[in-house]
Amino acid sequence: MKALVFDVFGTVVDWRSGVAREAAPFLAKHGIAVDPAAFADAWRRRYQPAMEAVRSGARPFTRLDVLHSENLEAVLRDHGLDPATVAEAELDHLNRAWHRLDPWPDSVAGLTRLKTRYIIAPLSNGNVALLLNMAKRAGLPWDAILGAEVAQAYKPSPAAYLNTAAILGLRPEEVMLCAAHNGDLAAARSTGFLTGFIPRPMEHGAGQTKDLAPAQDWDVVAPDFGALADAMGCGGG
């Protein structure tokens, strides 16, 4: 095995807290009486349906920043605010909340250790600019940044995994996907990838009920990135 690739939203970074933090002042300014975390959840619920339109061929490949922007406008309408009444720059700043997410406490140190022995890169549905800005802000030490528009596919389409391996010049069995989501790992395994499960029991808040435990006999199961680095034989722990 030569490379570890990572799901990002939820596995490497805490999207829910970050989006809620960024949304809070916007919601207060515009008089939207909703809990910022609930707003983040509502925005995220539109994530998979928006990508499914691309996966199904109903629309051409569209980068995630654009899908996030469309979803934001829809969620604002759901909460009684016409996005046309908001300055474009203000909407764009809020949409880029996804560029400004914080890593989980173990992410940077764990990735830094893993990087000493393996190629490390995101295998995310995020676009390159989003992942680049996130990495610069959060200090994520990727060897390469492979956004979904590079693979021209959204997970869990097989092409998302196979094209990423090909871009790295590797066979699928030389790559391990590390993720907090059993469904992502199952899709990766079906294409020949190795699999590493790292649970993030607070991804969806204190009431999370899914992805708390491995659903299959994944190749590696670790409670955090530090333990993952231990399991992968990386020193410095």
Secondary structure, DSSP 8 states (H G I E B T S, - for coil): --EEEE--BTTTB-HHHHHHHHHHHHHHHTT--S-HHHHHHHHHHTHHHHHHHHHTTSS----HHHHHHHHHHHHHHHTT--GGGS-HHHHHHHHGGGGS--B-TTHHHHHHHHHTTSEEEE--SS-HHHHHHHHHHHT---S----HHHHT--TTSHHHHHHHHHHTT--GGGEEEEES-HHHHHHHHHTT-EEEE---TTTT-TT--SSSS-SS--SEE-SSHHHHHHHTT----
